């Protein structure tokens, strides 16, 4: 569920102040707001006095549990003031932990952005990976492979696919390598998986990636 706050802000063009509602917490299942972030227009206001676009200096949080994304978006002007944004982050995180309890994974590392460009790019990359994943799932099904759903935050941090095909009934290292080999042999454009396979084979000590909850 998303929440709004009423804030007072000042227009840089005409110097008049005005009050307006802005989003303080955005749930990732709200498609309209998610698209506004991708357009880098979330919380963009229009000055009621002169009509100029105003981006208020108001921090907000984006939370998408399924993708394990918890992002703090601070005003760009805060980027040089570490004490200010860290205090805000710690306070908001504590509030979220008490409200959500165990629904907020204890090891979920918040992402910090100044301005929404970085989060917009993250969401675009996530959508791109989802499209690729659909193609992978089609081939995996066709080949009779099983699929391991990996923890999204683990996969995102390493820039590897969050779903990995494997041959057989248990996702062991050998089963993953066998499944990945079959997949990339069937479609050589699934480069995210062929790159993961190459690195995984090379790293003899790499275990099985952590499964999604
Ligand atoms: Zn104005």
py3Dmol code that shows the C-alpha trace and the ligand (Angstrom):
import py3Dmol

protein = """\
ATOM      1  CA  UNK A   1       0.000   0.000   0.000  1.00  0.00           C
ATOM      2  CA  UNK A   2       1.313   3.449  -0.950  1.00  0.00           C
ATOM      3  CA  UNK A   3       1.106   6.551   1.234  1.00  0.00           C
ATOM      4  CA  UNK A   4       1.067  10.284   0.598  1.00  0.00           C
ATOM      5  CA  UNK A   5       2.159  13.204   2.785  1.00  0.00           C
ATOM      6  CA  UNK A   6       1.118  16.822   2.471  1.00  0.00           C
ATOM      7  CA  UNK A   7       4.198  19.016   2.117  1.00  0.00           C
ATOM      8  CA  UNK A   8       4.971  22.672   1.560  1.00  0.00           C
ATOM      9  CA  UNK A   9       7.438  23.457  -1.188  1.00  0.00           C
ATOM     10  CA  UNK A  10       8.747  26.499  -3.000  1.00  0.00           C
ATOM     11  CA  UNK A  11       8.798  27.018  -6.763  1.00  0.00           C
ATOM     12  CA  UNK A  12      12.296  27.836  -8.036  1.00  0.00           C
ATOM     13  CA  UNK A  13      10.879  29.780 -10.990  1.00  0.00           C
ATOM     14  CA  UNK A  14       8.499  32.227  -9.267  1.00  0.00           C
ATOM     15  CA  UNK A  15       9.629  31.785  -5.620  1.00  0.00           C
ATOM     16  CA  UNK A  16       6.033  31.262  -4.427  1.00  0.00           C
ATOM     17  CA  UNK A  17       5.312  28.558  -1.855  1.00  0.00           C
ATOM     18  CA  UNK A  18       2.486  26.044  -2.145  1.00  0.00           C
ATOM     19  CA  UNK A  19       1.219  22.895  -0.482  1.00  0.00           C
ATOM     20  CA  UNK A  20       0.788  19.617  -2.330  1.00  0.00           C
ATOM     21  CA  UNK A  21       0.505  15.885  -1.628  1.00  0.00           C
ATOM     22  CA  UNK A  22       3.608  13.807  -2.448  1.00  0.00           C
ATOM     23  CA  UNK A  23       4.248  10.084  -2.190  1.00  0.00           C
ATOM     24  CA  UNK A  24       6.307   9.093   0.850  1.00  0.00           C
ATOM     25  CA  UNK A  25       6.005   5.316   0.490  1.00  0.00           C
ATOM     26  CA  UNK A  26       5.381   3.555  -2.807  1.00  0.00           C
ATOM     27  CA  UNK A  27       4.465  -0.109  -3.095  1.00  0.00           C
ATOM     28  CA  UNK A  28       5.927  -1.725  -6.186  1.00  0.00           C
ATOM     29  CA  UNK A  29       2.656  -3.439  -7.082  1.00  0.00           C
ATOM     30  CA  UNK A  30       1.173  -0.026  -7.910  1.00  0.00           C
ATOM     31  CA  UNK A  31       1.745  -0.104 -11.674  1.00  0.00           C
ATOM     32  CA  UNK A  32       0.873   3.573 -12.227  1.00  0.00           C
ATOM     33  CA  UNK A  33       3.397   4.839  -9.688  1.00  0.00           C
ATOM     34  CA  UNK A  34       6.004   2.339 -10.836  1.00  0.00           C
ATOM     35  CA  UNK A  35       5.643   3.685 -14.382  1.00  0.00           C
ATOM     36  CA  UNK A  36       5.980   7.263 -13.104  1.00  0.00           C
ATOM     37  CA  UNK A  37       9.310   6.317 -11.528  1.00  0.00           C
ATOM     38  CA  UNK A  38      10.475   4.764 -14.797  1.00  0.00           C
ATOM     39  CA  UNK A  39       9.527   8.066 -16.495  1.00  0.00           C
ATOM     40  CA  UNK A  40      11.464   9.892 -13.721  1.00  0.00           C
ATOM     41  CA  UNK A  41       8.295  11.859 -12.949  1.00  0.00           C
ATOM     42  CA  UNK A  42       7.325  10.500  -9.541  1.00  0.00           C
ATOM     43  CA  UNK A  43       6.295  13.348  -7.186  1.00  0.00           C
ATOM     44  CA  UNK A  44       6.792  15.927  -9.939  1.00  0.00           C
ATOM     45  CA  UNK A  45       4.473  18.847  -9.122  1.00  0.00           C
ATOM     46  CA  UNK A  46       3.155  21.770 -11.132  1.00  0.00           C
ATOM     47  CA  UNK A  47       3.429  25.177  -9.503  1.00  0.00           C
ATOM     48  CA  UNK A  48      -0.138  26.532  -9.066  1.00  0.00           C
ATOM     49  CA  UNK A  49       1.182  30.106  -9.418  1.00  0.00           C
ATOM     50  CA  UNK A  50       3.226  29.934 -12.629  1.00  0.00           C
ATOM     51  CA  UNK A  51       2.774  26.419 -14.000  1.00  0.00           C
ATOM     52  CA  UNK A  52       6.454  25.416 -13.798  1.00  0.00           C
ATOM     53  CA  UNK A  53       7.353  21.809 -12.991  1.00  0.00           C
ATOM     54  CA  UNK A  54       8.708  21.483  -9.446  1.00  0.00           C
ATOM     55  CA  UNK A  55      10.539  18.478  -8.005  1.00  0.00           C
ATOM     56  CA  UNK A  56      10.135  18.892  -4.227  1.00  0.00           C
ATOM     57  CA  UNK A  57      13.027  18.201  -1.816  1.00  0.00           C
ATOM     58  CA  UNK A  58      11.089  15.377  -0.236  1.00  0.00           C
ATOM     59  CA  UNK A  59      12.502  11.909   0.421  1.00  0.00           C
ATOM     60  CA  UNK A  60      10.488   8.790  -0.359  1.00  0.00           C
ATOM     61  CA  UNK A  61      10.720   5.019  -0.153  1.00  0.00           C
ATOM     62  CA  UNK A  62      10.028   2.392  -2.808  1.00  0.00           C
ATOM     63  CA  UNK A  63       9.268  -1.133  -1.635  1.00  0.00           C
ATOM     64  CA  UNK A  64       8.733  -4.147  -3.892  1.00  0.00           C
ATOM     65  CA  UNK A  65       8.869  -7.255  -1.656  1.00  0.00           C
ATOM     66  CA  UNK A  66       8.641  -9.867  -4.454  1.00  0.00           C
ATOM     67  CA  UNK A  67      11.764  -8.436  -6.108  1.00  0.00           C
ATOM     68  CA  UNK A  68      13.416  -7.751  -2.721  1.00  0.00           C
ATOM     69  CA  UNK A  69      13.813  -4.068  -3.550  1.00  0.00           C
ATOM     70  CA  UNK A  70      13.792  -1.531  -0.712  1.00  0.00           C
ATOM     71  CA  UNK A  71      14.971   1.805  -2.069  1.00  0.00           C
ATOM     72  CA  UNK A  72      15.391   5.147  -0.309  1.00  0.00           C
ATOM     73  CA  UNK A  73      15.155   8.037  -2.739  1.00  0.00           C
ATOM     74  CA  UNK A  74      16.571  11.233  -1.250  1.00  0.00           C
ATOM     75  CA  UNK A  75      16.615  14.704  -2.824  1.00  0.00           C
ATOM     76  CA  UNK A  76      19.703  15.232  -4.978  1.00  0.00           C
ATOM     77  CA  UNK A  77      20.609  18.169  -2.730  1.00  0.00           C
ATOM     78  CA  UNK A  78      21.083  15.741   0.210  1.00  0.00           C
ATOM     79  CA  UNK A  79      23.859  13.727  -1.466  1.00  0.00           C
ATOM     80  CA  UNK A  80      26.646  15.663   0.238  1.00  0.00           C
ATOM     81  CA  UNK A  81      25.007  15.522   3.676  1.00  0.00           C
ATOM     82  CA  UNK A  82      25.661  11.975   4.862  1.00  0.00           C
ATOM     83  CA  UNK A  83      24.569  12.606   8.440  1.00  0.00           C
ATOM     84  CA  UNK A  84      21.181  13.925   7.298  1.00  0.00           C
ATOM     85  CA  UNK A  85      20.201  11.093   4.970  1.00  0.00           C
ATOM     86  CA  UNK A  86      21.615   8.327   7.191  1.00  0.00           C
ATOM     87  CA  UNK A  87      19.597   9.596  10.140  1.00  0.00           C
ATOM     88  CA  UNK A  88      16.466   9.668   7.996  1.00  0.00           C
ATOM     89  CA  UNK A  89      17.184   6.202   6.597  1.00  0.00           C
ATOM     90  CA  UNK A  90      17.768   4.665  10.042  1.00  0.00           C
ATOM     91  CA  UNK A  91      14.592   6.252  11.417  1.00  0.00           C
ATOM     92  CA  UNK A  92      12.403   5.181   8.478  1.00  0.00           C
ATOM     93  CA  UNK A  93      13.880   1.695   8.442  1.00  0.00           C
ATOM     94  CA  UNK A  94      13.125   1.256  12.145  1.00  0.00           C
ATOM     95  CA  UNK A  95       9.528   2.402  11.533  1.00  0.00           C
ATOM     96  CA  UNK A  96       9.152  -0.060   8.653  1.00  0.00           C
ATOM     97  CA  UNK A  97      10.601  -2.900  10.710  1.00  0.00           C
ATOM     98  CA  UNK A  98       8.130  -2.313  13.530  1.00  0.00           C
ATOM     99  CA  UNK A  99       5.216  -2.028  11.070  1.00  0.00           C
ATOM    100  CA  UNK A 100       6.121  -5.007   8.885  1.00  0.00           C
ATOM    101  CA  UNK A 101       7.895  -7.289  11.372  1.00  0.00           C
ATOM    102  CA  UNK A 102       9.150 -10.468   9.761  1.00  0.00           C
ATOM    103  CA  UNK A 103       7.574  -9.573   6.431  1.00  0.00           C
ATOM    104  CA  UNK A 104      10.588  -7.289   5.960  1.00  0.00           C
ATOM    105  CA  UNK A 105      13.541  -9.690   5.550  1.00  0.00           C
ATOM    106  CA  UNK A 106      16.162  -8.890   8.195  1.00  0.00           C
ATOM    107  CA  UNK A 107      19.027  -9.146   5.696  1.00  0.00           C
ATOM    108  CA  UNK A 108      17.433  -6.941   3.030  1.00  0.00           C
ATOM    109  CA  UNK A 109      19.961  -4.202   2.246  1.00  0.00           C
ATOM    110  CA  UNK A 110      18.296  -0.903   1.349  1.00  0.00           C
ATOM    111  CA  UNK A 111      19.404   0.786  -1.874  1.00  0.00           C
ATOM    112  CA  UNK A 112      20.092   4.515  -1.585  1.00  0.00           C
ATOM    113  CA  UNK A 113      19.527   6.969  -4.435  1.00  0.00           C
ATOM    114  CA  UNK A 114      19.752  10.747  -4.773  1.00  0.00           C
ATOM    115  CA  UNK A 115      17.070  11.706  -7.234  1.00  0.00           C
ATOM    116  CA  UNK A 116      15.057   8.993  -8.954  1.00  0.00           C
ATOM    117  CA  UNK A 117      17.304   8.393 -11.989  1.00  0.00           C
ATOM    118  CA  UNK A 118      19.049   5.412 -10.380  1.00  0.00           C
ATOM    119  CA  UNK A 119      15.833   3.760  -9.231  1.00  0.00           C
ATOM    120  CA  UNK A 120      14.214   4.365 -12.638  1.00  0.00           C
ATOM    121  CA  UNK A 121      17.164   2.632 -14.301  1.00  0.00           C
ATOM    122  CA  UNK A 122      16.995  -0.240 -11.788  1.00  0.00           C
ATOM    123  CA  UNK A 123      13.298  -0.819 -12.545  1.00  0.00           C
ATOM    124  CA  UNK A 124      13.923  -0.685 -16.297  1.00  0.00           C
ATOM    125  CA  UNK A 125      16.696  -3.274 -15.943  1.00  0.00           C
ATOM    126  CA  UNK A 126      14.384  -5.408 -13.832  1.00  0.00           C
ATOM    127  CA  UNK A 127      11.692  -5.330 -16.541  1.00  0.00           C
ATOM    128  CA  UNK A 128      14.261  -6.166 -19.199  1.00  0.00           C
ATOM    129  CA  UNK A 129      15.412  -9.165 -17.176  1.00  0.00           C
ATOM    130  CA  UNK A 130      11.792 -10.270 -16.709  1.00  0.00           C
ATOM    131  CA  UNK A 131      11.314 -10.308 -20.496  1.00  0.00           C
ATOM    132  CA  UNK A 132      14.503 -12.347 -20.950  1.00  0.00           C
ATOM    133  CA  UNK A 133      13.384 -14.675 -18.176  1.00  0.00           C
ATOM    134  CA  UNK A 134      10.108 -15.351 -19.996  1.00  0.00           C
ATOM    135  CA  UNK A 135      12.082 -16.438 -23.069  1.00  0.00           C
ATOM    136  CA  UNK A 136      14.299 -18.639 -20.887  1.00  0.00           C
ATOM    137  CA  UNK A 137      11.256 -20.211 -19.208  1.00  0.00           C
ATOM    138  CA  UNK A 138       9.774 -21.044 -22.607  1.00  0.00           C
ATOM    139  CA  UNK A 139      12.941 -22.873 -23.677  1.00  0.00           C
ATOM    140  CA  UNK A 140      13.369 -24.591 -20.308  1.00  0.00           C
ATOM    141  CA  UNK A 141       9.839 -25.953 -20.515  1.00  0.00           C
ATOM    142  CA  UNK A 142      10.393 -27.094 -24.088  1.00  0.00           C
ATOM    143  CA  UNK A 143      13.570 -28.919 -23.053  1.00  0.00           C
ATOM    144  CA  UNK A 144      11.951 -30.476 -19.991  1.00  0.00           C
ATOM    145  CA  UNK A 145      14.239 -28.638 -17.578  1.00  0.00           C
ATOM    146  CA  UNK A 146      13.363 -27.629 -14.013  1.00  0.00           C
ATOM    147  CA  UNK A 147      13.908 -24.034 -12.869  1.00  0.00           C
ATOM    148  CA  UNK A 148      15.515 -22.789  -9.643  1.00  0.00           C
ATOM    149  CA  UNK A 149      14.134 -19.440  -8.467  1.00  0.00           C
ATOM    150  CA  UNK A 150      17.052 -17.600  -6.872  1.00  0.00           C
ATOM    151  CA  UNK A 151      16.761 -14.860  -4.245  1.00  0.00           C
ATOM    152  CA  UNK A 152      16.164 -11.679  -6.306  1.00  0.00           C
ATOM    153  CA  UNK A 153      18.516  -9.521  -4.211  1.00  0.00           C
ATOM    154  CA  UNK A 154      21.322 -12.097  -4.567  1.00  0.00           C
ATOM    155  CA  UNK A 155      20.866 -12.249  -8.344  1.00  0.00           C
ATOM    156  CA  UNK A 156      20.599  -8.457  -8.758  1.00  0.00           C
ATOM    157  CA  UNK A 157      23.750  -7.754  -6.736  1.00  0.00           C
ATOM    158  CA  UNK A 158      25.717 -10.141  -8.971  1.00  0.00           C
ATOM    159  CA  UNK A 159      23.976  -9.179 -12.214  1.00  0.00           C
ATOM    160  CA  UNK A 160      23.001 -12.771 -12.885  1.00  0.00           C
ATOM    161  CA  UNK A 161      19.585 -14.244 -13.822  1.00  0.00           C
ATOM    162  CA  UNK A 162      17.172 -14.829 -10.947  1.00  0.00           C
ATOM    163  CA  UNK A 163      15.880 -18.078 -12.491  1.00  0.00           C
ATOM    164  CA  UNK A 164      18.260 -20.866 -13.435  1.00  0.00           C
ATOM    165  CA  UNK A 165      17.365 -24.048 -15.344  1.00  0.00           C
ATOM    166  CA  UNK A 166      18.618 -27.405 -14.125  1.00  0.00           C
ATOM    167  CA  UNK A 167      18.391 -31.020 -15.273  1.00  0.00           C
ATOM    168  CA  UNK A 168      16.715 -33.437 -12.904  1.00  0.00           C
ATOM    169  CA  UNK A 169      14.805 -33.112  -9.659  1.00  0.00           C
ATOM    170  CA  UNK A 170      17.306 -31.327  -7.364  1.00  0.00           C
ATOM    171  CA  UNK A 171      19.250 -28.135  -8.159  1.00  0.00           C
ATOM    172  CA  UNK A 172      22.771 -29.348  -7.435  1.00  0.00           C
ATOM    173  CA  UNK A 173      25.787 -27.629  -8.998  1.00  0.00           C
ATOM    174  CA  UNK A 174      26.087 -30.448 -11.567  1.00  0.00           C
ATOM    175  CA  UNK A 175      22.357 -30.301 -12.369  1.00  0.00           C
ATOM    176  CA  UNK A 176      22.540 -26.520 -12.886  1.00  0.00           C
ATOM    177  CA  UNK A 177      25.548 -26.788 -15.191  1.00  0.00           C
ATOM    178  CA  UNK A 178      23.835 -29.541 -17.201  1.00  0.00           C
ATOM    179  CA  UNK A 179      20.608 -27.504 -17.500  1.00  0.00           C
ATOM    180  CA  UNK A 180      22.431 -24.292 -18.415  1.00  0.00           C
ATOM    181  CA  UNK A 181      24.428 -26.068 -21.097  1.00  0.00           C
ATOM    182  CA  UNK A 182      21.266 -27.453 -22.673  1.00  0.00           C
ATOM    183  CA  UNK A 183      19.571 -24.060 -22.495  1.00  0.00           C
ATOM    184  CA  UNK A 184      22.348 -22.050 -24.162  1.00  0.00           C
ATOM    185  CA  UNK A 185      22.796 -24.777 -26.785  1.00  0.00           C
ATOM    186  CA  UNK A 186      19.112 -24.354 -27.673  1.00  0.00           C
ATOM    187  CA  UNK A 187      19.228 -20.531 -27.788  1.00  0.00           C
ATOM    188  CA  UNK A 188      22.555 -18.711 -28.074  1.00  0.00           C
ATOM    189  CA  UNK A 189      20.926 -15.307 -27.524  1.00  0.00           C
ATOM    190  CA  UNK A 190      20.266 -16.003 -23.846  1.00  0.00           C
ATOM    191  CA  UNK A 191      23.568 -14.329 -23.019  1.00  0.00           C
ATOM    192  CA  UNK A 192      22.776 -13.650 -19.346  1.00  0.00           C
ATOM    193  CA  UNK A 193      22.638 -17.417 -18.810  1.00  0.00           C
ATOM    194  CA  UNK A 194      25.639 -18.258 -21.015  1.00  0.00           C
ATOM    195  CA  UNK A 195      27.709 -15.666 -19.117  1.00  0.00           C
ATOM    196  CA  UNK A 196      26.552 -17.050 -15.786  1.00  0.00           C
ATOM    197  CA  UNK A 197      27.362 -20.586 -16.960  1.00  0.00           C
ATOM    198  CA  UNK A 198      30.885 -19.603 -18.043  1.00  0.00           C
ATOM    199  CA  UNK A 199      31.626 -17.928 -14.685  1.00  0.00           C
ATOM    200  CA  UNK A 200      29.962 -20.718 -12.674  1.00  0.00           C
ATOM    201  CA  UNK A 201      31.926 -23.473 -14.418  1.00  0.00           C
ATOM    202  CA  UNK A 202      35.166 -21.591 -13.922  1.00  0.00           C
ATOM    203  CA  UNK A 203      34.561 -21.074 -10.187  1.00  0.00           C
ATOM    204  CA  UNK A 204      34.890 -24.643  -8.895  1.00  0.00           C
ATOM    205  CA  UNK A 205      34.125 -23.530  -5.326  1.00  0.00           C
ATOM    206  CA  UNK A 206      30.795 -21.837  -6.144  1.00  0.00           C
ATOM    207  CA  UNK A 207      27.887 -23.569  -4.443  1.00  0.00           C
ATOM    208  CA  UNK A 208      24.222 -23.566  -5.371  1.00  0.00           C
ATOM    209  CA  UNK A 209      22.752 -20.023  -5.364  1.00  0.00           C
ATOM    210  CA  UNK A 210      20.291 -19.316  -2.517  1.00  0.00           C
ATOM    211  CA  UNK A 211      16.691 -20.159  -3.375  1.00  0.00           C
ATOM    212  CA  UNK A 212      13.974 -17.494  -3.215  1.00  0.00           C
ATOM    213  CA  UNK A 213      11.759 -17.548  -0.130  1.00  0.00           C
TER     214      UNK A 213
END
"""
ligand_1 = """\
1
ZN
Zn 5.991 28.968 -9.774
"""
view = py3Dmol.view(width=600, height=400)
view.addModel(protein, "pdb")
view.setStyle({"model": 0}, {"cartoon": {"style": "trace"}})
view.addModel(ligand_1, "xyz")
view.setStyle({"model": 1}, {"stick": {}})
view.zoomTo()
view.show()
